[in-house]
Amino acid sequence: MRTNSAGRLLAVIVAVVGALMLQVTVLPHFAWRVGGLGVVPDLVLLVVVATALATDTRYATLTGFFAGLVLDIAPPADHLAGRWALALTVVGYVIGRLAHDNTAEVARFEPDGARRPPLTLVLAAAAGASFVGTSVFALTGVFLNDASAGVGDLLPVALVALVLDVIAALVVVPAVWWLLRRLGADRAAQQTQWARA
């Protein structure tokens, strides 16, 4: 199925803004306290993961940069701007490359010909993205002297974040996948299919 680039862009913007709003307004009330830091699922990171699984590597990398930049400037950001942009750009690239280079035969096919990633791939991608994204963000904080916690405190936080991200991926990744398929589908291709039916 061909894609509508304007619809796909709209789907990504809606998903990133919606995830950001939930992540900074609702989830902090349910934060898991680890070493004095509140840990919540990184919904914006999971949007990048879903985009990497549903589109190509280049689009996922650009989505990661955009989503990270928005996360960097959204209140209550307490770090140097650009750290999340770098982390999510790396996540988009790495997950996009790994997913599309190694899953040609793994993904199941739906009746409309769209690849849908299996649950194991979704969970592995969420775990890997959480580890990579959190590590890049933490390491840039150490290098830039912008870390709010010591390196020793970051390991428990990263592990809790990984578990929360994998659990949240069960809902977020399929929802973003559906949104990308729904808004990103080429209307002309759909009308042609309907005319044939």
Salt bridges, closest charged atoms under 4 A:
ASP56 OD2 - ARG58 NH2 3.92
ASP72 OD1 - HIS79 NE2 2.79
ASP78 OD1 - HIS79 ND1 3.80
ASP101 OD2 - ARG97 NH2 3.12
GLU110 OE2 - ARG116 NE 3.71
ASP112 OD2 - ARG181 NH2 2.86
ASP146 OD2 - ARG83 NH1 2.92
ASP186 OD2 - ARG2 NH2 2.45
